[in-house]
Amino acid sequence: MKFYNHHKWIFRIILFCSVFAACSKSMSKRLDLAEEMVETRPDSAAMLLERIDYFYLDEEQKARYALTKAIADVNNSHTLVTDTMLPQAIDYFGRTGDSLRLLKSQLVYVKYLSERNMPDSATRLLDRMLSRIPADSVDRRYQLTAMRATFRIQQEDFPGVIEDAEWLMFHTSFMHTKLWAAQIKMYAIHRQGRKRAAVEWGDSVIASELQHIADKGRWIDFMGDYAELLDEAGESAKAIAVIEQLLRDNPQFSSDEKFGYFASLAKFHINAGNAGRSQLYLDSINSLESEVSSVSRFGEFRSYLEALRAVIDYKQTGHLSLLPDNMLAKEHVRQRRMNDDAVSEMNRLSAWKMQLTLEKKNMTILLLSISLGLVILAFLLVWMLRRRKAKLTEAQERIETLDTMLRQVNRASAVGKDSDRNSMLKEMVLRQMGILKTFASSPTTQNQEVLRKISAIGREAEGTENLVDWQNLYSMVDELYGGFHTALLRAFPDTFSEKEVQIICLLRADFSTKEISVLTRQSSATIYVRKSAIRKKLGTPEGGDFMAQIDAKIGAAQSV
């Protein structure tokens, strides 16, 4: 129990470190699992990531966390506008040579740049990525080229769009990709002002095998764009025929799909001079408004439809009304303000979340610092208390020893001496002997150094390793115990070694085995061995008192 009291803080530190290590291991497992399921179960991966404290991750785990979170957001159709961790992930994977994760993080970052309406930056990043891939690595270049074509459309880099579209058509075996590439090439040609060339390219695609093997939905989309180009090229009647054929062949079209085709037919009929027919399609669109599943889709076409109505009114009345346009402009401004406010609020919430994360990090560091300071302070207090207790114990022992010495002196004074001088000398010898016992009973390094200094008093050579001036000690034994040392040597000439004489004299002065061990600089086991040797030389039986035997022989020798 005493051991635990002295070391409880060590146990607490070990417990804290164990808990921290267990938490880190748990977060690492969650991150591994989220990374595995982000493609197939992005919602579950996102839930796992929410249970991970980003602050406690190391650099490699932070990079993986940023990438996994971004992929989960993309697969869950969440925005990446507020994601600020991807650049750090790209930098880490680039430095460590993790090419697969680097490619994934760069692709997601391209998506981020797209959502931030930064097509120029996205295109430059794709150019750098493609420059590092060999020209014959078609599989690796395929997705990047398709993405670059999309951004080049936004940049209105139509020669670049045509270049990427032709590369994709030549290198891919997927029919839906071939048709998509053909479609964006047709659009790029048209945007270059070559309307007739765009229609001719569309005719060549329709005449190819793609019409029969391409995905039906993609083909319908292609034909819708082709009809728009026909109208732009002045072939509105042919464009009307294409859309009407699509409506007849696909009676399963939803209200959303019919909505767009009716809007195109309204425009085509205006361009063909059929204002009445165009008004019928606009009226049909109004009847579909309640059936359209996406309100935002209707809002996107509202200004377009109002423009068509203004054109029809002009053709029918010769008067152009701008009131609807002004109202639409106000509505557009209102919607834009709402969108800007939403983005601003989203950015504010993101900044607030980041601030909370930083405050949590700072609070954790502060708590850890305070805990560490308290642990250090506790160790210092325990050490100081133990040291103080040791000093108090040592002082108490010295007091008891000095008290014993004083009682011995008082008894000696009560018996009476030949002179005051002899009494004073006896008292000084007793004090010196008591000092030796005091320091020998507490064999600290400091006490041993004091013993050396006491032993060196009055001698020229102070560098000795002995803790006791033995000649001086023998003189004190003779003084206190009736010439015991001198009588010992006379009674037992050449019997005992110097070490054995030292032990006998110290035993006569009531020193314990431990104290003798300290003063003679021998272990307690060695002292017991030397005592056995003394007993053997005297013929003292085991367990017998050889000191009594020595006293008896000395007494007999002195009485003769």
N, C-alpha and C positions, 0 to 999 in steps of 0.2 A: 504493500500500500504506500509505503514511504517512497519507494522507487517511482510509482506512478505519479505521486504528487509532484515529484521533482521533474518528471519528464512528460507531463500531460500536454504541454504545449507542443512537444515534438510529435506526439500522437495526433494532435489536431492538425498540424501542418501536413503530416502524411495523409490524413483523412481528406483534407482539402485537395491535395495534389491528386489523390486517387479519384475523387469525385470529378475534378476537372478533366483528368485523363479519360474517364469513362464518358463524360459528356462529349469530349472531342471525338472519341471513337464512335459514339452514337451518331453525331452529326456527319462524320465521314461515311458511315454506312447509308445514311439517308441520302447523301449526295450521290453515292454510287448507284443507289436504286432509282433515284430521279433521273439520272443520266441514261439508265438502261430503258426506262419506259417513256421518255419524253416524246418519242416519235409515234408510239402506238397509243399511249394513254397520257396525253399532255395535261389533262385536268388533274389527274392523280399526281403527276410529277410536280405541278405547281403547288399542290397542297403540301407535298413533302418539303419543297423549298421554303415555304412559309414557316416551317418548323425548324429552320436552320438559322442560327445567329451568325450573320456574315462576319461580324467583328472577330469571332474566335477562329476563323479559318486561316490557314496559311496561304502563301501567295499562289501556289498551284491550285489549291481548292477554291480560292476566290475566282480565279480565271475560269475554272470549270463551272462554278456556280453561275457566273455572269453569262456564259454561253448557254447553259441548260435553261436558265430563266428566259433568255431571249428566244430560244427555239420554242419553249412552252408558250410564250406570249404569241408568237407567230401562228403556231398550230391551234391555239385557242381563239384566234382572230382578235387578239388584243393589240393595242397600239404599242409601238416601240418609241414613240416620240420622246418619252421621258427617260428612256434607258441611257444612262451615262457610263455604264461599266464595260461596254463592249470594247472600246479602244484599249483598255488595260488588258483585257483578255487577248486581243490580237497581238499586242506587244509581247505578252508573256509567251504565247505559243510560238511566236516568231523567234524569240530568243532561245527557247528550249528545243526547237526543231520538231515540234509536234505538228506535222504537216496536215494530218487529217482534221484535227481540231482547228488549226489555223484556217483551213479552207472553209469549214463550217461557220466559224466566227466571222470571216470576211463576207460570206454570202448573207448572213443575217444582218451584218452591218450595211450591206448594200440595200437591204429592205428598209433599214432605219433611215438611210439617206433619202430613199424614195419617199418615205412618209414625211420627212422634213422638207420635202420639195427641193431637193438638192441633186437634180439629175447629173449636173456637170461633175460633181464630186464622185457620184456613184459610177459614172462612166470612166473616170480616171482610175478609180480603184479596180474596176473590171479590166481595164487595159493593162495595168500592172500585173494583175493575176494571170491574164492570158499570156503576157510576155514571158512568164516563167514556166509555161507549159509547152513542151515540144509540139511542133505543128502536126506530127503524126499521132498525137494522143487525142483522138477524136472524142472518146468517151469523156475525158476530163474537160475538153474545150466546149462540149455541146451545151451544157446548162449555162455556162458563163456567156457564150455567144448569144443565146436566146435572151438572156437578161440585158445584155448590152444593146441589143436591137430595140428592146422596149424603151430603154432610156434615151437612145438616139432619136426615137420618135418624139419624145418629150422635148428634146433639144432642137428638133426640126433639122437634124443632120440626116437628110434623106439619102444622099449618096452612101453614107455609112449604113443606113437601114437596108438599102438594096444590097450592099456588100454582104452584110450578115445574113440576110434572107437567102441569098443565093448559096452561101456556104452551108447553111442549114439544109436547104433542099437537096444539095448534092451529097452531103455526108450522112444524113439520117435515113433510117429505114422505117421510121414511124410515120404512118400516113397522116395522122392528125397534126404532126409537126410540119410535114411537108405542106399541108394545106394552109396552116397558120402562117408559115413563111411566105407562101405565095400570096396570101391575103395582105400581109404587111408590105410586101413588095408592090402590090397593086396600089395600095394607099400611098406609098412613098412616091411612086411615079405620078400619081394624080396631084400630090402636093407640090411636085416640081413644076406644075403647070402643064404637064403633058397628058391632057385628058383623053385624047384619042388613043395614045399609047397605053394608058391605063386600061381602057376598055378592051383593046386588042389583047393585052396580057390576060385580062379576065376571060376573054373568049377562048384563049389557048388553054387555060386551066380547065374550063368547062368541057372542052373537047378532049381532055386527057383522061387517063384512067382514074384520076382522083375522085371523079363524080360517083364512081361505082364502089370504091373500096374505102373511101374516107368515112370518118365518123359522121353520122347523120346530123347531129346537132351542130358540129363544126361546119358542115356543108351548108346548112340553112343560114348560118351566120355569114358565111362567105357570099351567098347569093343575095342577102340583104345589102351588104356593102356594094356588091356588083350593081344592084339596081340603083343605088345612090349615085354611083359613077355614071351610069347611063343617063340619069336625069341631068347631072352636071354637064355631060357632053352634048346635051340637047336632044337626047333620045328618050323623052319623058313617056311616050306611049309604050315603048319597049320596057321601060322601067316599071310602069303600071302592070304590064302583063306578067313580069317576073314575080312581083309581090302577090298579085292575085292568084298566080299558080301555086305559090307557097302556101297561101291560105286554103286553097282547095285541097292540096295534097296533105295538109296537116290540120285536120279539123279538131285535133286534140289540143291545139294551142290554148294556153291559159289567157285570162283577161290581161295579165301583165304583158304577154307577148303580143296579143292583138292590139293593145294600146299603142305600142311602138310602130307596128305595121300600118295601122290606120293613120297615124300622124304622117308617115312617109307618103301614103297614098293621097292625103290631103294636099301635101306640097306638090306631088307629081301632077295632080290634076290642075292645080293653079298654073304650073308651068306649061301644061298642055292646053290651057285656055278654058278649062271646064270648072268655072268658079262655083257653079251650083253643085256639081258633083263633089267638089272639095268641101263645101259646107255640110253636105250629108255625112262625110266622114268625121268632120269636127263634132257634129251632133252625136254621132255614135261614140266618140271619145268621151263626151260629157256623160253619156249613159253608163260608161264603163267605170267612171271615177269611184263609185261606191264599191265596185268589185275588185279594184286594184289592191293587192295585198300590201304594197309598200307605198305609204303616203309620200315618202321622200321622192320616189320615182315620179309621181305625178307632179311634185313641186319642181323637179328638174325640167320637165317639159312645159311648164306653165307659160314661161316667157316665150318659148318657141310657138306654142299654140296661139297665144295672143297676137304674135306677129303675123301668123297665117290669117287670123281673122281680120287684122287691119288691112292686109293685102286684098282679101276678098271684098271687104267693104269698099276699098278704093276702086276695084274693078267694077263693082256694081253701082256705086254712087259717084265716083270721081272725087271723093273727099277722103283725105287721109287723117284719121283721128289718132292723136298721140297720147290721149288720156290713159288708155290701158297700159301703154309703155311706161308712163310716169308712175302709175301705180305699181307696176311690176318692178320698176327700178327701186321704189321705196321698199317694197317687200324684199328685194334682193339685198338692199343695204341692211335691213333689219336682220335677215338671216345671217348675213356676214358678220354683223356685230355679235349675234348670239354665238356663232362659231368661234369668233375671236375671244369672247368672254369664256367660253367653255375651255379653249386651249389655255387661256390665262389662268383659269381656276385649276386646271390640271397641273400646270407648271407650279402654281403656288402650293398645291397639295404635295407635289413631288419634293419641292424645296423644304416644306414643313416636315415631311417624312425623313429627309436627309438630316435635317437639324435634330430631330428626335434621335436618330441613329447616332449622331455625333455626341449628343448629350448623354445617351446611354453609355457610349464608349468612354466618355470622360468620367462618368459616375463610376463605372466599373473600375477604371484605373485608380480613381480616388479611393474607393473602398478597399481595393487590393493594397494600395499604399498604406492606408490606415491600419489594415490588418497586419501587414508586415511590420509596421512600426510598433504596434501593440505587442506582437510576438517578440520582437527584439527587446522592447522595454521589459516584458515579463522575464525574459532570460536574464537581463541585467539585474532585475530585482531579486530573482532567485539566487543568482551568483553572489550578489552583495549580501543577502541575508545569510547564506551559508558561510560566507567568509566572516561575516560579523559574529555568527554563532561560534565558528571555530576559534576566533580571537577571544570571545568571552569565555569559552571553555578553557582555552590555554591560560587566560588570566586567572580563572578560578583555580586551576591546578597550581599555578604559581603562588597564589594567596594561601592555599592550603599547605603547600610546602613550606612557605615562609612562616606560617603559623606554627607548623610542627617544629621548625627550627627554633622559633622563639620560645616554645614550651620547653624544648630541650635545654636551651640556655638558662631559662628560669629555674629548671630543676637543678642544673649544675650550680647556679648561684646559690640556691637554697642549701645545697650540701656544704658549700663553703670551699674556698680554694686558699692556696698559700698566699696568693697576693692578687690584687686587682689586675695586675699586668697579665698573670696567667689566665684569669677569668676572661679578660678582653680577647686574648689570643685564642682561647677556646671558642669564644663566640664567633670570631672571624673565620676560623676553620670550619665551624658548623655552617655558617652562611655560605662559604665557598662550596662545601660539599652539597648543600641544598640546591645551589644554583646548578651544579652539574646534574643532579637528579631531575630538576625541572626541565632543563633543555633536552635531556636524554629521553624523557617520557613522551616528548612530542618531536619525533625525528623528521621535522621538515627541513628543507634545504636552507631556509633562513636560520633555523635554530642551529644547524650544524655549522654554518658560517660563524655564528656567535661563539660556539664552542671552540672553534679554531682560534678566534681572536683572544678568548680567555686563556687558552693554552699558550698563546704566543706572548702573553704579558711578561715582561721582564727577561725575555730571551732575545738573542741577537738574530737567530735564524727564524724568521716568521713564515717561511715558505713551506714548513712541514705539513704533511697530510694528516698527522695525528690530531684527533679531537681533544686529547687529554695530555697534559704534561705528567707523565707517569711518575717521575721522581717527586714532583710536587704532591701528587696524589698519595704516594707511599708515605710521605712525610705527614700528610694530614691524617692518614690511617693510624700512623704511630702516635700522633698527638691525641686523637680521639679515643683510641682503643688500646691504650696501655702498651705502646710499642709493638703492636701486632705484627707488622711487616718485618721488623728486625728479628723478632722472636721466631717468626715463621722460617726465615732463612737459616737461623741457628738450629732450630729443631729438625728441619728437613733439608740439610745441605745437599745440593746437587740432585734433589728429588724431582722438583717440578721445573717445567720450562717457563720462560718469561710470560708466555700467554696464559699459562695455568696460574702463575703467581698473580697476574692481573685479575683473573676471574675470582680467585680466592679472596683477594683484598676487597674487590667490589661486593662480593657476597657478604663479607664481614660488615661493610658499610650499608647493608640492607638494600642494595640495588637489585631490581628485578631482572629476569632473563632478557626481557626486551630492552631494558636500559643498558645492560651489559653488552648486548648485541650492537647497540648504537655506538657506545663509547669505544669498543674494541674494533668496530667496523667489520664485524663478522655476522653471519646469519645466525638465526636462532637455532637452526639445526646443528651448526658448527659448535655453538656453545654447549648444547646437550652432549655432543661427542666428546668435547674436552672435559666436561663434568664426569662422564663415564671413565675417561682415562685417569682422572684424579682418584675416583673411587677405586679403580683397579690397582693403582699404585699403593693406596693405603690399605687395600684388602677389605674395604667396606662392602658389606653385602648389598645386593640390589634393594633399593628403597631405604637404605640406611642413611643417616645424617653424617656425612663425612666432615662437615664443619664442626660438629660436636667432638668428633674424633681428633681433629686438629687442635681444637681448644684444649682438650684433655692432655694431649702430649706437650703443648706449649706450657700449660700450667705445671706439669710434672717437671719439665726442664727448668722452669724458673724457681721452683721450690728447692731444688738441689743446691 
